[in-house]
């Protein structure tokens, strides 16, 4: 336990709370309905999107949908504790059941107030303990014994309530500021999309004459431009590898999560030891995501590395290598334009929670084809214009990161007694709420 005031006490979590006390019985009525909360619905701020929580019948619910939840309970994910998927249930959902991947903590109110307990469990000291005790590499998890043994601070009940009141108001203000900045990013994303759409369908000249097209997603184009199918513009088209990946190896494997906002992001990489040479990516190969959720399928990005880097790609991605008729950078901008993506996703074949956009359908799509000099001019323009937007977004993201770090620091200081909270402090933050 970190430093705390000498009049505070501490105790093991299992001694001041009931943990996983209630579950659905095997004899539950098959028609019993409940709201089902999964770990993916929760982050360190709580429930991400209440509208995304499904209503299920027991008969068709997954076997992990078993733990009963009531108002005042705190749900703490036992897996990947670094993500801090933790939520205090304060009402709003009926007949709530959560995944067995959560530990359901029901504080004993005469010792441990629910709101103070929540802030304790989401604090950096708790996170550090859970990370240190988690077992496993790819999917680390905290076992019941270690979870129950967490030592928690126990200030007097009146002080617990005062700290919780102060953090409720302070965190609400921080979250509101961060939400404002996320809305700014959302508006910039819309601006980015409109800039791309206009450039790849109208060109850069405001005075160019246009010809009506009305094919696929294309309404009209400048007179000097043509329309062609993607398959006429590529020299090869390949599906990725379908082998198991490992945390280490010789060749990095790009997966669908590595394509974000028209770029390849090298994070959470996995590897294979061997791959055939023809499935190594070369500079300016375009990858598109053929299988994903309906709102993500079709996203694309250029590989900006080189073949010597030894990078390959997984089977949910398709590699296109262009011929001499089109700049790969221009194809990437078209493939990430709003009109193209919307139409591509309509062509995708839906299945359970996923859609598939096979290479035959994708390569038959029509795209605008300006003369090569205009392609280059459009790409130069978009590189500069979107670079400015990207830089602005990066500044805002750093500001959100600062707010998030301050929120975590404030919680840690309050629940460990490093920051002493008075009634005047509570009144002050409440007045600005």
C-alpha positions in Angstrom: 0.0 0.0 0.0 1.3 3.5 -0.9 1.6 6.2 1.7 -1.7 7.3 3.3 -2.7 9.4 6.4 -2.0 7.6 9.6 -5.6 7.6 10.8 -6.8 5.9 7.6 -7.0 2.1 7.7 -6.6 -0.5 4.9 -8.1 -3.9 4.3 -8.2 -6.6 1.7 -10.8 -6.1 -0.9 -12.5 -9.4 -0.2 -13.0 -8.3 3.5 -14.9 -5.1 2.6 -16.8 -6.3 -0.5 -18.7 -9.3 -1.8 -17.1 -10.4 -5.0 -19.0 -12.3 -7.7 -21.8 -13.1 -5.3 -24.7 -13.5 -7.7 -24.9 -15.5 -11.0 -27.6 -16.8 -13.3 -28.6 -20.4 -12.4 -28.5 -23.2 -14.9 -32.3 -23.5 -14.4 -32.9 -19.9 -15.5 -36.0 -19.5 -17.7 -34.8 -19.7 -21.4 -37.0 -16.7 -22.2 -35.5 -14.5 -19.4 -34.3 -11.3 -21.0 -31.4 -9.1 -19.8 -29.0 -6.3 -20.9 -25.6 -7.9 -21.5 -22.4 -6.0 -20.7 -19.2 -7.2 -22.3 -15.7 -6.0 -21.6 -15.5 -4.3 -25.0 -18.4 -2.0 -23.9 -16.3 -0.5 -21.1 -13.1 1.6 -20.7 -11.5 3.6 -17.9 -14.3 6.2 -18.1 -17.1 3.6 -17.7 -19.6 2.4 -20.3 -18.5 3.6 -23.8 -21.9 3.5 -25.5 -25.0 2.5 -23.7 -26.9 2.0 -27.0 -24.4 -0.7 -28.0 -25.4 -2.9 -25.0 -27.6 -5.8 -26.5 -30.8 -7.2 -25.0 -30.5 -11.0 -25.0 -32.6 -14.0 -24.1 -30.9 -16.6 -21.8 -31.5 -19.4 -24.3 -29.3 -17.7 -27.0 -26.9 -15.8 -24.7 -23.2 -16.7 -24.8 -22.1 -19.0 -22.0 -20.0 -16.2 -20.4 -23.1 -14.1 -19.9 -23.7 -15.2 -16.3 -22.9 -12.6 -13.6 -25.8 -10.7 -12.2 -25.3 -7.0 -11.5 -27.2 -4.4 -9.5 -27.0 -0.7 -8.7 -23.9 0.2 -6.8 -21.8 -2.7 -8.1 -18.4 -2.1 -9.6 -17.3 -4.2 -12.6 -13.6 -4.7 -13.0 -12.2 -6.6 -16.0 -9.9 -9.4 -15.0 -8.1 -9.5 -18.3 -5.7 -6.9 -19.7 -5.7 -4.8 -16.6 -3.6 -2.1 -18.3 -6.8 -1.1 -20.2 -8.7 -0.4 -17.0 -12.1 -1.6 -18.2 -14.0 -0.6 -15.0 -17.5 0.8 -14.4 -19.7 1.7 -11.5 -23.3 0.7 -12.1 -25.4 3.7 -11.1 -28.7 2.7 -12.8 -30.2 3.1 -16.3 -30.1 -0.6 -17.3 -32.6 -3.2 -16.4 -31.9 -6.9 -15.5 -28.2 -6.4 -16.1 -25.9 -9.3 -16.6 -22.2 -9.1 -17.4 -19.5 -11.3 -18.8 -17.5 -13.7 -16.5 -14.5 -11.7 -17.7 -15.6 -9.1 -15.1 -15.2 -9.4 -11.4 -18.4 -7.9 -9.8 -17.5 -6.0 -6.6 -20.4 -5.2 -4.2 -18.9 -3.0 -1.5 -20.2 -3.4 2.1 -21.7 0.0 2.5 -21.0 0.3 6.2 -17.2 -0.1 5.5 -16.6 0.9 1.8 -18.8 3.3 -0.1 -19.5 2.4 -3.7 -18.3 5.6 -5.3 -15.1 5.7 -3.3 -14.6 2.0 -4.1 -14.9 2.8 -7.8 -12.3 5.5 -7.7 -10.0 3.2 -5.7 -10.3 0.4 -8.2 -9.7 2.7 -11.2 -6.7 4.4 -9.5 -3.1 4.0 -10.7 -2.1 2.1 -7.6 -4.8 -0.5 -8.3 -3.8 -0.7 -11.9 -0.2 -1.2 -11.0 -1.1 -4.0 -8.6 -3.3 -5.8 -11.2 -0.6 -5.5 -13.9 2.0 -6.9 -11.5 -0.1 -9.9 -10.5 -1.6 -10.6 -14.0 -0.5 -13.9 -15.5 -0.1 -14.7 -19.2 1.6 -12.9 -22.1 -0.8 -12.4 -25.0 -3.9 -12.2 -22.8 -2.8 -11.4 -19.2 -5.4 -12.0 -16.5 -5.7 -11.5 -12.8 -6.8 -14.6 -10.9 -9.4 -14.6 -8.2 -6.9 -15.0 -5.3 -4.8 -12.0 -6.4 -7.9 -9.9 -7.1 -9.4 -10.6 -3.7 -6.1 -9.8 -2.0 -5.9 -6.2 -3.3 -5.2 -3.9 -0.3 -7.6 -0.9 -0.4 -7.5 2.4 1.6 -10.3 2.8 4.2 -10.7 6.5 5.3 -13.6 7.3 7.6 -17.0 7.0 5.8 -17.6 10.7 5.8 -14.2 11.3 4.1 -14.9 8.6 1.6 -18.1 10.4 0.6 -16.3 13.8 0.5 -13.6 12.4 -1.7 -16.1 10.8 -4.0 -18.1 14.0 -4.3 -15.0 16.0 -5.2 -13.9 13.4 -7.8 -17.4 13.2 -9.3 -17.4 16.9 -10.0 -13.8 17.2 -11.0 -13.8 14.2 -13.3 -17.1 15.4 -14.9 -15.4 18.7 -15.7 -12.3 17.0 -17.1 -14.5 14.6 -19.2 -16.5 17.4 -20.5 -13.4 19.3 -21.7 -12.1 16.1 -23.3 -15.4 15.5 -25.0 -15.3 19.0 -26.5 -11.9 18.2 -27.9 -13.1 14.9 -29.3 -15.9 16.7 -31.1 -13.3 19.1 -32.6 -11.5 16.0 -33.9 -14.7 14.6 -35.3 -15.3 17.9 -37.2 -11.8 17.8 -38.5 -12.3 14.2 -39.7 -15.4 15.4 -41.6 -13.3 18.3 -43.1 -10.6 15.8 -44.1 -13.2 13.6 -45.8 -14.8 16.5 -47.7 -11.4 17.7 -48.9 -10.5 14.3 -50.3 -13.9 13.8 -51.9 -13.8 17.1 -53.7 -10.3 16.7 -54.9 -10.7 13.2 -56.4 -14.0 13.9 -58.1 -13.7 17.5 -59.1 -10.0 18.2 -59.4 -8.3 21.4 -58.4 -9.7 23.8 -61.0 -12.9 25.6 -60.0 -13.5 26.5 -63.7 -13.2 23.0 -65.2 -16.1 21.8 -67.3 -17.8 18.6 -66.1 -19.5 15.7 -67.8 -22.3 13.8 -66.3 -21.4 10.2 -65.5 -23.9 8.7 -63.0 -22.2 5.4 -62.7 -21.7 3.6 -59.4 -20.8 6.4 -56.9 -19.6 8.9 -59.5 -22.0 11.7 -60.5 -19.9 13.9 -62.8 -16.2 14.4 -63.6 -14.0 17.1 -65.3 -14.1 16.7 -69.1 -10.4 15.6 -69.4 -10.9 12.7 -66.9 -12.0 9.2 -67.7 -13.7 6.4 -65.7 -12.2 3.0 -65.4 -12.5 -0.2 -63.3 -9.8 -0.8 -60.7 -8.9 -4.1 -62.3 -7.6 -2.2 -65.3 -5.2 -0.3 -63.1 -3.5 -3.1 -61.2 -0.7 -5.5 -62.2 -1.4 -7.9 -59.4 -3.9 -8.7 -56.7 -3.2 -11.0 -53.7 -4.8 -12.3 -50.6 -2.7 -12.4 -47.4 -1.4 -15.3 -45.4 -3.6 -17.6 -43.2 -1.1 -18.9 -40.7 -0.9 -18.4 -36.9 1.1 -15.4 -35.8 3.4 -15.1 -32.8 4.6 -12.3 -30.5 8.1 -12.7 -32.1 9.4 -13.7 -35.5 11.2 -12.7 -38.6 8.4 -11.1 -40.6 5.9 -8.6 -39.2 2.3 -9.3 -40.2 -0.1 -6.4 -40.9 -3.7 -7.0 -39.9 -6.9 -5.1 -40.3 -6.3 -3.2 -37.1 -3.1 -1.8 -38.5 -5.1 0.3 -41.2 -6.3 3.5 -39.7 -7.5 6.7 -41.4 -5.8 5.8 -44.7 -2.4 5.0 -43.1 -0.7 1.9 -41.8 0.0 2.0 -38.1 2.7 -0.3 -36.8 1.3 -1.1 -33.3 0.5 -4.4 -31.5 2.5 -6.2 -34.2 2.6 -10.0 -34.5 5.0 -12.1 -36.6 5.7 -15.2 -38.6 9.0 -16.9 -39.1 8.6 -17.8 -42.8 6.6 -16.4 -45.8 6.9 -16.8 -49.5 8.8 -13.9 -51.2 5.9 -13.0 -53.4 3.8 -12.1 -50.3 6.3 -9.6 -49.0 5.0 -6.0 -49.4 6.8 -3.6 -51.7 6.8 0.2 -51.6 3.4 1.7 -52.4 1.5 -1.6 -52.4 -2.1 -0.8 -51.5 -3.9 -2.9 -48.9 -7.6 -3.0 -48.4 -9.6 -4.7 -45.7 -11.9 -7.3 -47.2 -13.6 -8.6 -44.0 -14.6 -6.5 -41.1 -17.6 -5.0 -39.4 -20.0 -3.3 -41.9 -18.7 0.2 -41.0 -15.0 -0.7 -41.3 -14.8 -3.1 -44.3 -13.1 -1.6 -47.3 -10.7 0.7 -45.4 -7.3 1.0 -47.3 -3.8 2.3 -46.9 -0.4 2.3 -48.7 2.6 0.5 -47.5 5.3 3.1 -47.5 8.2 0.8 -46.5 10.2 -1.4 -48.8 10.4 -5.1 -49.6 13.7 -5.5 -47.7 11.7 -4.7 -44.5 10.2 -8.2 -44.8 6.6 -7.2 -43.9 3.7 -9.4 -45.0 -0.1 -9.2 -44.5 -2.9 -11.3 -43.1 -5.7 -13.0 -45.1 -8.3 -10.4 -44.2 -6.3 -7.9 -46.3 -5.9 -7.8 -50.0 -2.8 -6.4 -51.7 -3.1 -4.3 -54.9 0.0 -3.4 -56.9 -0.8 -0.7 -59.5 0.4 -0.5 -63.1 1.7 2.5 -65.0 -1.7 4.2 -65.5 -2.3 5.4 -62.0 -0.3 6.8 -59.1 -0.6 4.5 -56.0 -1.1 7.6 -53.9 -4.0 8.8 -56.0 -5.6 5.3 -55.8 -5.2 5.4 -52.0 -7.0 8.8 -51.8 -9.8 7.5 -54.0 -10.1 4.3 -52.0 -10.5 6.4 -48.8 -12.9 8.9 -50.2 -16.4 8.9 -48.7 -18.3 8.2 -51.9 -16.1 5.3 -52.8 -16.2 3.7 -49.4 -20.0 4.1 -49.0 -20.5 2.4 -52.4 -17.9 -0.3 -51.6 -19.6 -1.2 -48.4 -23.0 -1.6 -50.2 -21.3 -4.2 -52.4 -20.0 -6.1 -49.4 -21.7 -9.4 -48.6 -23.1 -9.3 -45.0 -22.8 -12.1 -42.5 -23.1 -12.4 -38.8 -21.6 -9.1 -37.4 -19.2 -8.9 -40.4 -19.2 -8.1 -44.1 -17.0 -9.4 -46.9 -15.9 -7.4 -49.8 -14.1 -9.9 -52.1 -11.5 -8.9 -54.6 -13.7 -9.5 -57.6 -16.3 -7.0 -56.4 -13.7 -4.5 -55.3 -11.7 -4.6 -58.6 -14.8 -4.1 -60.7 -15.6 -0.8 -59.0 -15.3 2.3 -61.2 -13.0 5.2 -60.2 -12.1 8.5 -61.7 -8.9 8.6 -63.7 -7.4 12.1 -64.3 -4.4 12.5 -66.6 -1.2 11.6 -64.8 -0.1 15.2 -64.3 -3.4 16.0 -62.6 -3.1 12.9 -60.4 0.3 14.2 -59.2 -1.0 17.7 -58.6 -4.0 16.4 -56.7 -1.8 14.2 -54.5 0.6 17.1 -53.8 -2.3 19.3 -52.8 -3.9 16.6 -50.6 -0.6 15.8 -48.9 -0.1 19.4 -47.9 -3.7 20.2 -47.0 -4.3 17.0 -45.0 -0.9 17.3 -43.4 -2.1 20.5 -41.8 -5.3 18.8 -40.7 -3.3 15.9 -39.3 -1.0 18.3 -37.4 -4.0 20.0 -35.8 -5.6 16.7 -34.8 -2.3 15.6 -33.2 -2.2 18.8 -31.1 -5.8 18.2 -29.9 -5.0 14.5 -29.1 -2.0 15.6 -27.0 -4.3 18.0 -25.1 -6.7 15.1 -24.5 -3.8 13.0 -23.3 -2.9 15.8 -20.8 -6.4 15.9 -19.5 -6.5 12.1 -19.2 -3.2 12.0 -17.3 -4.4 14.8 -15.0 -7.6 12.8 -14.3 -5.7 9.7 -13.4 -3.3 11.6 -11.2 -6.1 13.4 -9.4 -7.9 10.1 -8.6 -4.7 8.5 -7.3 -3.8 11.5 -5.1 -7.3 11.7 -3.6 -7.8 8.0 -2.9 -4.4 7.6 -1.3 -4.7 10.8 0.9 -1.9 12.6 -0.9 -4.4 15.3 -1.7 -6.6 16.1 1.3 -10.1 17.1 0.4 -12.2 19.5 2.5 -15.8 20.4 2.4 -14.7 23.8 0.9 -13.0 21.9 -1.9 -16.2 20.0 -2.7 -18.2 23.2 -2.7 -15.7 24.9 -5.0 -15.7 22.2 -7.7 -19.4 21.8 -7.5 -19.9 25.5 -8.1 -18.0 25.2 -11.4 -19.8 22.0 -12.5 
